[in-house]
Structures are given as C-alpha cells and as structure tokens.
Amino acid sequence: MSSKNLSGNRSSFEVKPGGIISGRITVPGDKSISHRALMLAAIAEGETTIKGFLQGEDTLATAKVFQQLGVEIENDGNLIKINGVGLHGLHAYDRALDFGNSGTSVRLMTGLLSAQSFNSELIGDESLMTRPMMRVIAPLQTMNADINCSDDGTLPIKITGGNQLKGIDYELPVASAQLKSCLLLAGLYAEGTTTIIEDTPTRDHTERMLVTFSHRLTRNGNQISINKADKLVGAEITIPADFSSAAFFIVAANIVSGSDVVLENVGVNPTRDAMLKIMTLMGANIELQNVREQSGEPIADIHIKSSELKGIDIPEELVPIAIDEFPAILIAAACAKGTTRLSGATELRVKESDRLQSMFDGFIATGIQVEMTEDGLTLEGGEFKGGIVNSHGDHRIAMAFSVAGMIAKKAIFINDCENVATSFPGFVDLARKAGMDITYV
C-alpha cells in the first residue's frame, strides 16, 4: 500500500476574519469506524472491501501495522481491499510495531495482540509514548495475558505471546470506548464469556462492526457480553463521514452570521451525538435530514444555520459521549451570550495534548475570559481578539481555533498543526471550499 505525505511541509495556519459557511460539503470518513473495520477485516476470513476509509495518518498507521503482521491490503485512495488471514493467521515478522500518534490503534490492538502466539512490542511517536496505558494493561493481565508497559504506565507495551486468555467480568473504571473495545477484541479469543459493565454508555462502533463481521454479542442493560469466536466473515463496508470532523463545521456555521450549510452522510450514532444535544441546549439551529442506516451505522445529512447561542451548564452525563468534540464545543461557548461551565472532563487531560490546558491557553492568547478547574473550564462569552495559538501538536485544538479565526477581530495564527492530517487530511482545502479564509504560513 502506498503512502503519502499528508501534512505537507508547512506546519502553521493563518485564519483571517470574514466569510460564511455555506453549500453542501462532505468531511472524510469516520476515524473510529475506519480503525475498527480494518482490524476486524484483517482477522476475518475472506475479502473485505471498505469504501470511505479515512486516509489519515492514524488509520494508515493501523494499516501499516497489519501489513507488518502479514495481512495483504490494497489501497487505491478510494477503496480498500483486505484479504483477511483469520483469527489465528497473523505473524510477527518484526516484533516492534509502530503506531505513530494513534491512541485508538495501540489501545485496541493491545487486546488483539495479547491473544496471539507471538511476541510483540508496541511503540509510537513522542506524544503517544507519554499517554496512559495501564487502563488496558490491568484488565488484560486479569485475562491471563503476559503483558507489561513502562514503570510510568506508558508505552512501550511488551507482550509475550502464547497465553490462553480467559473471559472475565469487568466494570469499566472510566467511560472509555477504547478500553471497552480492547477487551471485546481480547474476548474474541478468550475461553468462556467476557462481560463488560459500563455505567456511562460509550461509542458502540465495535459492537456494531462485530455484527457486520458475523459475530453476535449480547447486551443486558449496561452489560455487554462476548464469547470466543470460531471465525469472522469478510464483509462489504461503507464508512460514514466522521462526526468529530463535522463538529468543526457545525460550530462554524452556528457562530458565523449568515451561514447555511449541509454536511452530507455524517454518522449520527446515538453513542456519539451528544454534541448535538449540547449545541441544541445552547440554542443552535441544527436539523437532521434523510436519516438512514449504512453498514450498521445510522447516518444523516446535517443542516446548520447561524444562531444566537447562550451559555449553559453542560450536563455532566453528556460529557463522556462528546469528549472528542469539546475543542469545537468550547469555541461555540466562547461565542455564546453568558457563562458556560464544563465539568467532569478530566479525560480531556490525557488526549493528544492536555486539552483543557491547551484550550485555556488558546483562549487567553485570543482574548477570551476563562477560568480552569481540575475537571473543566468556565467561559464567559466574548469576542476573539486574534493572536497566536499553540496547538501543542493536537489536531483538534488546531482545527478548533481555525474556526474561531472566522469571527475574530484580527487574524488567528495556529502553530504546530502537522497532526491535523492524523484525523482530517484535506482540512484546509475543504475549509476554504466551505468559506474559511485559511492559509498555510
């Protein structure tokens, strides 16, 4: 599979005030679903075709790892074909597996690799090497996996293969779809039944995708159970547009006067759409049109018009479901009339950056009144003055403050934007098409 330099040579954005968001646009494929489709296709029997696969650096890192493990993958940029090797067909040609910047890849693959017969070592880039991994290590050890990480609870993760995993009953200590999915993948290989209890619903893409690959799960209230698999069967899959990527245009269209846009074919999975509930509470003008199902996932066209937003206390029960959208939501809050309070969001501190700190720093740099708490932020709606923002290498911080630049008094410059390509290749071109005055500098 060929790869491209997705980030280019320029690493900073300049966004000038003005423009409106309008027309009909389509954001790239869903990153979370792309990862899961590729992982299950690799260990299924027969061929799987994936349309709409996200051609981003994170998902391509997943593909590269599976190629290292002996899986044939053809990628022409529009359609991916995977010749699955079956549940026990992976081979370790190189013990060291590099996952780049992708936390989703490494956490999910930890569950899958713990069940294999070979040894492996999981590593990543400088940012990924600092992110917490004990949340997946501990339950896998309970399942009889021979797995360890650094003394700091970070990568590298080292796995000694050959252990027979055993099913467990496990209550998630944090609301984490990555942890849940890690254990579901391990459960495909574990003797007996693996049952996961989650107090707060998290995105269920893995459960839906397992059904697409012909493996049933059972759900009883907040418990999800999976039995050891005999085999998975290849499938034809179409990936919806990524809701988390659409979030930036949802916010832009709401805060930029005169905007009117339709985002096409967006995944609106109910375990992912809490942002829509939060924005509606703030007074956003959002309508779902042509709601339908595709490859087991609900999708819709999202129609957004500019709105007068108001500050709110964000309901804590919605926070885990909207965790990836908060950089965008907080930009909307900074434009809303009155005070917005976010709490219960400590998970934002262990993303590609400490997103609470990164957003706080960006708001201070651009003239927004903000206070930070241990688990959130309090914002007073105001006016972006312009300025220089450091994204800290975090793609969602970079794109969030790009949106803010449209309504600032002066240009906003965002530094360290290379990692936008991890989740949203072509962001600058699509943002220009939609009406944003954004350039590389």
GINOR-V840601 format. One record per residue. RES is the residue in one small letter. SS is DSSP state (H for helix, E for strand, - for the rest). PHI is phi in radians with two decimals (999 if undefined). OMEGA is omega in degrees with one decimal (NA if undefined). Layout:
RES_SS_PHI_OMEGA ; RES_SS_PHI_OMEGA
This chain:
m_-_999_180.0 ; s_-_-1.35_177.0 ; s_-_-2.20_-178.3 ; k_-_-2.20_170.3 ; n_-_-1.34_-172.9 ; l_-_-1.46_-173.4 ; s_-_-1.70_179.7 ; g_-_1.27_-176.8 ; n_-_-1.69_-175.9 ; r_-_-1.82_-168.1 ; s_-_-2.08_-179.5 ; s_-_-2.22_177.5 ; f_E_-1.93_164.8 ; e_E_-2.14_177.0 ; v_E_-2.07_-180.0 ; k_E_-1.70_179.5 ; p_-_-1.08_175.1 ; g_-_1.96_-178.7 ; g_-_1.51_173.2 ; i_-_-2.30_176.5 ; i_-_-1.67_-175.0 ; s_E_-2.66_175.9 ; g_E_1.69_176.7 ; r_E_-2.10_-177.7 ; i_E_-2.29_178.8 ; t_-_-2.23_176.9 ; v_-_-1.46_-177.8 ; p_-_-1.09_-177.0 ; g_E_-1.11_-176.2 ; d_-_-1.14_-177.1 ; k_H_-1.18_-177.7 ; s_H_-1.05_-178.3 ; i_H_-1.25_177.9 ; s_H_-1.04_177.0 ; h_H_-0.97_-173.1 ; r_H_-1.19_178.1 ; a_H_-1.07_-179.4 ; l_H_-1.16_-178.9 ; m_H_-1.09_-178.1 ; l_H_-1.26_176.3 ; a_H_-1.06_-177.5 ; a_H_-1.11_-177.1 ; i_-_-1.81_174.1 ; a_-_-1.49_174.4 ; e_E_-1.77_-179.4 ; g_E_1.64_-175.5 ; e_E_-1.58_170.9 ; t_E_-2.09_173.0 ; t_E_-1.98_-178.5 ; i_E_-2.20_173.7 ; k_E_-1.72_177.7 ; g_-_1.35_178.8 ; f_-_-1.04_179.1 ; l_-_-1.20_179.3 ; q_-_-1.56_-179.4 ; g_-_-1.86_-174.8 ; e_H_-1.11_179.5 ; d_H_-1.13_-177.5 ; t_H_-1.23_175.8 ; l_H_-1.19_174.5 ; a_H_-1.13_175.5 ; t_H_-1.06_179.0 ; a_H_-1.06_-179.1 ; k_H_-1.09_178.6 ; v_H_-1.08_179.9 ; f_H_-1.17_174.2 ; q_H_-1.12_174.8 ; q_H_-1.06_-177.8 ; l_-_-1.60_171.7 ; g_-_1.65_-179.5 ; v_-_-1.66_177.7 ; e_E_-1.45_-178.6 ; i_E_-2.28_174.6 ; e_E_-1.91_-176.5 ; n_E_-2.38_178.8 ; d_-_-1.73_179.9 ; g_-_1.65_178.7 ; n_-_-2.04_-176.4 ; l_E_-2.32_176.3 ; i_E_-1.94_174.3 ; k_E_-2.04_-179.7 ; i_E_-2.12_173.4 ; n_E_-1.63_-175.0 ; g_E_-1.13_-177.8 ; v_E_-1.80_-178.5 ; g_-_1.50_-174.7 ; l_-_-1.06_-174.2 ; h_-_-2.09_-175.8 ; g_-_-1.74_178.4 ; l_-_-1.27_179.0 ; h_-_-2.38_-179.0 ; a_-_-1.64_175.5 ; y_-_-1.43_177.7 ; d_-_-2.55_-175.8 ; r_-_-1.03_-176.0 ; a_E_-1.42_-179.0 ; l_E_-2.07_-173.8 ; d_E_-1.73_-176.6 ; f_-_-1.76_176.4 ; g_-_1.04_-177.9 ; n_-_-1.81_-167.4 ; s_-_-1.59_175.3 ; g_H_-1.15_177.9 ; t_H_-1.05_-178.2 ; s_H_-1.01_-171.7 ; v_H_-1.21_-178.5 ; r_H_-1.23_178.6 ; l_H_-1.19_-177.3 ; m_H_-1.20_175.7 ; t_H_-1.03_177.5 ; g_H_-1.15_-179.2 ; l_H_-1.18_-175.8 ; l_H_-1.26_178.9 ; s_-_-1.11_-176.7 ; a_-_-1.68_-174.9 ; q_-_-1.51_-177.1 ; s_-_-1.51_-174.6 ; f_-_-1.92_177.9 ; n_-_-1.51_177.1 ; s_E_-2.62_176.8 ; e_E_-2.28_-174.2 ; l_E_-1.82_-179.2 ; i_E_-2.31_179.0 ; g_-_-2.78_-179.8 ; d_-_-1.33_-174.4 ; e_-_-1.00_180.0 ; s_-_-1.19_-177.0 ; l_H_-1.12_-178.9 ; m_H_-1.15_-180.0 ; t_H_-1.79_-172.7 ; r_-_-1.49_-171.8 ; p_-_-1.23_-177.8 ; m_-_-2.18_-177.7 ; m_H_-1.11_180.0 ; r_H_-1.07_175.8 ; v_H_-1.66_-178.0 ; i_H_-1.11_-172.0 ; a_H_-1.05_179.8 ; p_H_-1.19_177.1 ; l_H_-1.16_174.4 ; q_H_-1.08_177.5 ; t_H_-1.11_178.2 ; m_-_-1.41_178.3 ; n_-_1.48_174.5 ; a_-_-1.34_174.7 ; d_E_-1.63_-170.3 ; i_E_-2.50_179.4 ; n_E_-2.55_174.6 ; c_-_-2.33_-178.6 ; s_-_-1.19_178.4 ; d_-_-1.09_178.6 ; d_-_-1.49_-179.0 ; g_-_1.37_-176.7 ; t_-_-2.18_171.6 ; l_-_-1.04_5.8 ; p_-_-1.36_170.6 ; i_E_-1.71_179.1 ; k_E_-2.04_-177.8 ; i_E_-2.12_171.7 ; t_E_-1.74_-173.8 ; g_-_-1.34_172.9 ; g_-_1.79_178.7 ; n_-_-1.49_174.8 ; q_-_-1.42_179.2 ; l_-_-1.29_179.7 ; k_E_-2.17_179.1 ; g_-_-1.13_178.5 ; i_-_-2.38_166.1 ; d_E_-1.75_-172.1 ; y_E_-2.45_175.8 ; e_E_-1.66_-177.6 ; l_-_-1.09_179.0 ; p_-_-1.32_175.2 ; v_-_-2.34_176.6 ; a_-_-1.33_-174.3 ; s_-_-2.51_175.9 ; a_H_-1.18_178.9 ; q_H_-1.15_177.8 ; l_H_-1.13_178.4 ; k_H_-1.00_-177.3 ; s_H_-1.19_175.4 ; c_H_-0.96_-177.3 ; l_H_-1.28_174.8 ; l_H_-1.14_178.3 ; l_H_-1.16_175.0 ; a_H_-1.11_-179.2 ; g_H_-1.11_175.2 ; l_-_-1.06_-175.2 ; y_-_-1.93_-170.9 ; a_-_-1.49_174.3 ; e_E_-1.15_179.5 ; g_-_1.48_-176.1 ; t_E_-1.99_172.9 ; t_E_-1.85_-179.1 ; t_E_-2.08_-179.1 ; i_E_-2.01_179.2 ; i_E_-1.93_178.2 ; e_-_-2.17_179.6 ; d_-_-1.24_178.8 ; t_-_-2.00_-179.7 ; p_-_-1.06_174.9 ; t_-_-2.08_-175.1 ; r_-_-0.91_-172.0 ; d_-_-1.92_-178.3 ; h_H_-1.07_-179.0 ; t_H_-1.13_179.3 ; e_H_-1.07_179.2 ; r_H_-1.13_-177.7 ; m_H_-1.21_176.6 ; l_H_-1.07_176.6 ; v_H_-1.10_178.3 ; t_H_-1.05_178.5 ; f_-_-1.63_170.0 ; s_-_1.24_172.4 ; h_-_-2.19_-175.2 ; r_-_-1.52_170.3 ; l_-_-2.07_172.9 ; t_E_-2.14_177.5 ; r_E_-2.18_177.5 ; n_E_-2.30_-175.3 ; g_-_1.11_-180.0 ; n_-_-1.70_179.4 ; q_E_-1.93_177.4 ; i_E_-2.08_-176.8 ; s_E_-2.10_178.6 ; i_E_-2.37_176.7 ; n_E_-1.84_177.8 ; k_-_-0.98_-175.6 ; a_-_-1.61_168.9 ; d_-_-1.45_176.7 ; k_-_-2.92_167.8 ; l_-_-1.90_-176.1 ; v_E_-2.07_179.9 ; g_-_-0.96_-173.8 ; a_-_-2.57_171.4 ; e_E_-1.80_-171.8 ; i_E_-2.24_170.7 ; t_E_-2.06_-176.7 ; i_-_-1.52_176.1 ; p_-_-1.29_173.8 ; a_E_-1.12_-171.7 ; d_-_-1.30_179.8 ; f_H_-1.09_-178.7 ; s_H_-1.15_174.6 ; s_H_-1.30_177.3 ; a_H_-1.07_-175.5 ; a_H_-0.97_-177.5 ; f_H_-1.19_178.7 ; f_H_-1.38_174.0 ; i_H_-1.06_179.4 ; v_H_-1.19_-178.2 ; a_H_-1.01_-178.4 ; a_H_-1.16_178.9 ; n_H_-1.31_-172.1 ; i_H_-1.67_-179.0 ; v_-_-1.70_-175.9 ; s_-_-0.98_178.1 ; g_-_1.53_-178.2 ; s_-_-1.31_179.3 ; d_E_-2.79_-172.0 ; v_E_-2.45_172.4 ; v_E_-2.07_174.8 ; l_E_-1.70_-169.0 ; e_E_-1.61_169.0 ; n_E_1.00_-177.3 ; v_E_-1.52_173.8 ; g_E_-1.15_-179.6 ; v_-_-2.15_176.0 ; n_-_-0.90_-176.8 ; p_-_-1.12_174.3 ; t_-_-1.58_179.5 ; r_-_-2.23_-165.3 ; d_-_-1.73_-178.9 ; a_H_-1.06_176.9 ; m_H_-1.00_179.6 ; l_H_-1.09_177.8 ; k_H_-1.15_-179.4 ; i_H_-1.12_-179.2 ; m_H_-1.14_177.9 ; t_H_-1.13_175.9 ; l_H_-1.06_178.9 ; m_-_-1.43_178.3 ; g_-_1.73_-177.0 ; a_-_-1.21_178.4 ; n_E_-1.71_-175.2 ; i_E_-2.31_178.9 ; e_E_-2.36_174.0 ; l_E_-1.56_179.9 ; q_E_-2.17_175.0 ; n_E_0.93_179.9 ; v_E_-1.21_-176.4 ; r_E_-2.76_179.6 ; e_E_-2.12_-178.0 ; q_E_-2.55_-179.1 ; s_-_0.88_175.9 ; g_-_1.43_-178.2 ; e_E_-2.08_174.0 ; p_E_-1.25_177.7 ; i_E_-2.34_179.4 ; a_E_-2.80_166.3 ; d_E_-1.62_-176.6 ; i_E_-1.86_-179.2 ; h_E_-1.78_-177.0 ; i_E_-2.21_172.4 ; k_E_-2.15_179.9 ; s_-_-1.05_-171.8 ; s_-_-2.48_169.3 ; e_-_-1.70_-175.7 ; l_-_-1.57_177.5 ; k_E_-2.19_177.4 ; g_-_-1.21_-179.4 ; i_-_-2.48_163.4 ; d_E_-1.54_-174.8 ; i_-_-1.20_-179.1 ; p_-_-1.01_-175.1 ; e_H_-1.09_-178.8 ; e_H_-1.19_178.5 ; l_H_-1.57_-172.4 ; v_H_-1.11_-178.2 ; p_-_-1.07_-176.4 ; i_-_-1.31_-177.6 ; a_-_-1.83_-167.7 ; i_H_-1.01_-177.9 ; d_H_-1.32_-177.0 ; e_H_-1.62_-173.2 ; f_H_-1.15_173.4 ; p_H_-0.98_177.6 ; a_H_-1.23_-178.8 ; i_H_-1.02_-177.6 ; l_H_-1.19_173.0 ; i_H_-1.12_176.4 ; a_H_-1.06_-179.7 ; a_H_-1.08_180.0 ; a_H_-1.18_179.4 ; c_H_-1.75_-175.9 ; a_-_-1.43_177.7 ; k_E_-1.39_178.9 ; g_-_1.74_-171.7 ; t_E_-1.82_171.7 ; t_E_-2.06_179.0 ; r_E_-2.08_174.2 ; l_E_-1.98_175.5 ; s_-_-2.43_-179.4 ; g_-_1.29_-173.0 ; a_-_-2.07_-179.8 ; t_H_-1.08_178.9 ; e_H_-1.05_178.3 ; l_H_-1.14_-178.7 ; r_H_-1.37_-175.9 ; v_H_-2.13_173.3 ; k_-_-1.64_-179.4 ; e_-_-1.00_166.9 ; s_-_-2.40_167.1 ; d_-_-1.29_-170.5 ; r_H_-1.21_174.2 ; l_H_-1.12_179.6 ; q_H_-1.17_-178.5 ; s_H_-1.11_178.1 ; m_H_-1.19_177.4 ; f_H_-0.99_-179.6 ; d_H_-1.07_179.6 ; g_H_-1.14_177.9 ; f_H_-1.13_177.7 ; i_H_-1.05_-177.5 ; a_H_-1.17_-175.2 ; t_H_-1.95_169.9 ; g_-_1.63_179.5 ; i_-_-1.68_179.1 ; q_E_-1.37_-173.5 ; v_E_-2.58_171.9 ; e_E_-2.20_-179.5 ; m_E_-1.93_173.2 ; t_E_-2.00_-179.3 ; e_-_-1.07_-174.4 ; d_-_-2.14_179.9 ; g_E_3.12_-179.4 ; l_E_-2.44_170.2 ; t_E_-2.11_-174.4 ; l_E_-2.07_168.2 ; e_E_-1.80_178.1 ; g_-_-0.97_-177.1 ; g_-_-2.78_-176.8 ; e_-_-2.29_175.7 ; f_-_-1.23_-177.8 ; k_-_-1.51_-168.9 ; g_-_1.72_-180.0 ; g_E_2.51_-177.0 ; i_E_-2.02_-178.3 ; v_E_-2.05_172.4 ; n_E_-1.70_-178.8 ; s_-_-1.39_-178.6 ; h_-_0.99_178.1 ; g_-_1.23_-176.0 ; d_-_-1.81_-175.7 ; h_H_-1.01_-176.4 ; r_H_-1.30_174.5 ; i_H_-1.15_-179.5 ; a_H_-1.06_-177.9 ; m_H_-1.25_179.1 ; a_H_-1.08_-178.4 ; f_H_-1.33_169.5 ; s_H_-1.11_176.8 ; v_H_-1.07_-179.8 ; a_H_-1.04_-178.6 ; g_H_-1.05_-178.2 ; m_-_-1.17_-175.3 ; i_-_-2.04_177.5 ; a_-_-1.36_177.9 ; k_-_-1.26_177.3 ; k_-_-2.31_-176.7 ; a_-_-1.04_170.9 ; i_E_-1.91_175.8 ; f_E_-1.83_-180.0 ; i_E_-2.06_-178.7 ; n_E_-1.68_172.2 ; d_-_1.12_-173.2 ; c_-_-1.81_-175.8 ; e_H_-0.97_-172.5 ; n_H_-1.34_172.0 ; v_H_-0.98_-179.7 ; a_H_-1.20_178.5 ; t_H_-1.15_-176.3 ; s_-_-2.15_-171.7 ; f_-_-2.48_174.0 ; p_-_-1.06_-179.9 ; g_-_1.45_-178.2 ; f_H_-1.00_-175.9 ; v_H_-1.09_-179.1 ; d_H_-1.10_-178.7 ; l_H_-1.22_177.9 ; a_H_-1.11_176.5 ; r_H_-1.11_179.7 ; k_H_-1.05_-178.0 ; a_H_-1.34_177.2 ; g_-_2.24_-179.4 ; m_-_-1.52_176.2 ; d_E_-1.60_-175.5 ; i_E_-2.16_178.6 ; t_E_-2.42_169.8 ; y_E_-1.39_174.6 ; v_-_-2.35_NA
